[in-house]
Structure formats: C-alpha cells, structure tokens
Amino acid sequence: MNKIFARFVKDESGATAIEYGLIASLIGVAIIAGVKALGTSLSSTFAAVSGNLTTQ
C-alpha cells in the first residue's frame, strides 16, 4: 500500500497537463486581446474612410 501511495505522490503527469492548460489559456487571452484591439483600430479606420467617401 505504501508503494502505491509513494508512486501516486511522485507522479507529476497531471500537474504537467494543468500547466500546459494554463499556458494555453493565457495565450488564448493574449490573442483575444490583440484581435479586439486590432478590430477597434480597423473599425475606426473604416469609419474614417467611409466618412471621407460620403462627403465627396
């Protein structure tokens, strides 16, 4: 019984999977933030172009 418990304590494969999951979620958050900032910038650019086209 002690050997099984000792092997369970030494097993770190679950911790590694959690770490990879956290890294992937942080990368996802960074991508979402970047796309949102780019979308806002593009929206204002297209609004400016549209405004210039309608005045001429």
C-alpha distance (Angstrom), angle and dihedral (degrees) to the residues before:
residue distance angle dihedral
M1 . . .
N2 3.81 . .
K3 3.82 91.0 .
I4 3.80 91.8 53.9
F5 3.79 92.0 49.5
A6 3.83 92.1 46.7
R7 3.81 90.8 50.5
F8 3.80 90.2 49.1
V9 3.82 91.7 51.7
K10 3.83 92.4 49.0
D11 3.82 93.9 48.4
E12 3.81 107.3 102.5
S13 3.81 100.3 169.8
G14 3.80 92.2 104.7
A15 3.80 91.8 51.2
T16 3.79 90.1 51.0
A17 3.80 91.3 52.1
I18 3.80 90.4 50.8
E19 3.81 90.9 50.0
Y20 3.81 91.4 51.2
G21 3.79 89.3 48.5
L22 3.80 91.5 52.3
I23 3.79 91.9 48.3
A24 3.80 91.3 49.2
S25 3.80 91.7 49.5
L26 3.82 91.8 50.0
I27 3.80 90.3 50.4
G28 3.80 89.0 49.4
V29 3.80 91.8 51.7
A30 3.82 90.5 49.4
I31 3.81 91.4 50.4
I32 3.80 92.1 48.8
A33 3.81 91.5 49.7
G34 3.81 91.3 49.1
V35 3.79 93.9 48.2
K36 3.79 91.3 47.7
A37 3.81 91.7 51.9
L38 3.80 91.0 46.8
G39 3.80 91.0 48.1
T40 3.80 91.8 52.3
S41 3.80 90.7 49.2
L42 3.79 92.9 48.2
S43 3.78 91.5 47.1
S44 3.79 92.4 55.2
T45 3.83 90.9 45.6
F46 3.80 92.6 51.7
A47 3.80 90.6 45.7
A48 3.81 90.0 53.9
V49 3.81 92.0 48.1
S50 3.78 90.9 47.4
G51 3.78 90.9 50.2
N52 3.78 91.3 51.3
L53 3.80 92.8 48.6
T54 3.79 94.8 51.4
T55 3.82 93.6 50.7
Q56 3.82 94.9 56.6
